[in-house]
């Protein structure tokens, strides 16, 4: 708990305490907000602690793992707080025993018991003033409805995900004549009963029937007309069984403002009577099977529309956007992607839709230039024109006039010229996607004004020059993705200041020199570091081992030398390590089984969510982590581009095309999550570890072009996921593993260059005696050729000393030979 300033001392002013609100006039405590104090163990609360606050109006204890009350100190102690109107006990561990304590809280108007451990039937008595009740996320039975009949003042009732099953008859709520909001979503209701000419719940303005099990959508649509006061209706995610949109019921809701019918199975065209819903502001119809031409549909008459979502249907959308220009109040047009729209974007779009906040028209066939009138959309927050055929430059008026823009997505068009002109006023920009175009020149200095920038994506262009140092001053940057350009020079030392950086991809450029000492050592959130296909040299720095969150380290196709740092074994979350095509030497670190190549490690997505000021709709406008990352990695002898879910699943180790020596550590066989293992084209010796039979998920195993000896472990045939296997050009011997399972698919070229291997698919037939003899001879030859140099030097030195001492001994014992020796030495000297 973090309430250090809550002290019972005479000098302590409780109005200054954290999470406490006092009345400005009386200085008496009126609200205490203690939500989510991160309490690990179950807490039993003494509610008498709150009794001194006699003017208390609001008490929030949600999200604290409260399991109950201290004996004789329960909720009944709050009965003396006659001003208490708001009590939030949601997201705790209360059971049904808490209900009896609530009876004395007669002043309550708002009560939340959501997501506790309430179950079965309940009895709520005494709270006749209650106006809002939230019981969602508990497990009740059908009797829950009858237990609420006494709450005649109730205006808001939330029974979402309460385990309600079977038939829901709205007459069971007739006693709640003041009810305005009802949420029955995410239950197992399979039948909705609304009697003909039903006159109850006349004040109901909000109704959520999403996520039910009602298959007869037409019956639901007919029944909805019995609630004429409805302003907001949720019917999404019901998967109605090919229900034809009907003209009855739904079209009688003339006061309806917000309609959500997405993710169902509606078929047919939108009924013309929808044109009568002139108050409609929000319309969600994505993910249905709706048809019809929008330019001649009732939508064209709904001029009050502010939010319109149409994606994933079968509408015939006009080839231009002019029919939507009647929507002068339109704020969110999201989205009409994947609809084969073509032609130019109307030049006047910014003038006729000045209030637009969201626009997504990606994956169409728009051509021509980007209209300058976008700069007239002062409220524009999100603009996605990606994956079209747009040409020309980014208009300066857009860069200056859209000063509220947070997301600008122009990827995969044919835009050209400089990234931006010298003038830019996008100070709120969070994400800039300009990848897949034909931009040239340097990264402009004007982008340094985008102090809120989080993601910069300019890959696959023709950008030149050095990486700007000012990037290190944009403190919120979490993704810098700039591969496939012509960037030069070193990585700026200012990158050390990017504490929140998660992805750095500078691959396929002309970056040279040594990686800076500690360049990213402060980047504790770094998930991906991709510097492949550059001209970096020197040793792989040890500080990379301090990047505790790193999952993908790609340094292939550089000029790194020295040994593979043991510090890399400290990267416990590492999933992909590619050091191929360098000049690395030394041995393979045996400790790589400390990474997630061995053990499972959870992965999280960071999904920024935007909710507009009307609280109308939420959008995942930021990409998930898997979508932001794109990594090229060679597996199964081909280079693949991984992103999204496939990237989250891949585990690989590639040390090929280096100068590594020594034996393959047996602990490599413990990398049980690995899919790709490539040690080819090194100078490795020794045998193939038998532990490789543990690599049950490996799909590609390449050990070719080394100096490996011994037999191929027979148990490798147990690797049922193996699709590519090569041990070609080694010194292996013996019989090739039996051709069953995946090994039946490997051809002769997978084993070639091993003269002492035999058996199918090689033409050489195995003779057991001959094979043994050859293997023995081969081993003897190897023993002759493999000289232990330390032993040689020791033996040579000892032998030399013995010979010299022997000569001295002979000369000492035999005077004749001693005289002859000195005579010979004298002759040699004089001559």
Secondary structure, 3 states (H helix, E strand, C coil): CCCCCCCCCCCCCHHHCCCEEECCCCCCEEEEECCCCCCCCCEEECHHHHCCCCCCCEEECCCCCEEEECCCCCHHHHHHCCCCCEEECCCCCCCCHHHHHCCCCCCCCEEECCCCCCEECCCCCCCCCCCEEECCCCEECHHHCHHHCCCCCCCEEECCCCCCEEEEEHHHHCCCCCCCEEECCCCEEEEEECCCCCCCCCCCCEEECCCCCCCCHHHHHHHHCCCCCCCEEECCCCCCCCCECCCCCHHHCCCCCEEECCCCCCEEECCHHHHHCCCCCEEECCCCEEEEEHHHCHHHHCCCCCEEECCCCEEECCCCCHHHHHCCCCCEECCCCCCCCEEECCCCHHHHCCCCCEEECCCCEEEEECCHHHHHCCCCCEEECCCCEEEECCCHHHHHHCCCCCEEECCCCEEEECCCCCCCCCCCCCEEECCCCEEEECCCHHHHHCCCCCEEECCCCEECCECCHHHHHCCCCCEEECCCCCCEECCCHHHHHCCCCCEEECCCCEEEECCCCCCCCCCCCCCEEECCCCEEEEECCHHHHHCCCCCEEECCCCEEEEECCHHHHHCCCCCEEECCCCEEECCCCHHHHHCCCCCCCCCCCCCCCEECCCCCCEECCCCCHHHHCEEEEEECCEEEEEEHHHHHHCCEEECCCCCCEEECCHHHHHCCCCCEEECCCCEEECCCCHHHHHCCCCCEEECCCCCCEECCCHHHHHCCCCCEEECCCCEEEEECCCCCHHHHHCCHHHCCCCCEEECCCCCCCCCHHHHHHHHHHHHHHHHHHCCCHHHHHHHHHHHHHHHHHHHHHHHHHCHHHHHHHHHHHHHHHHC
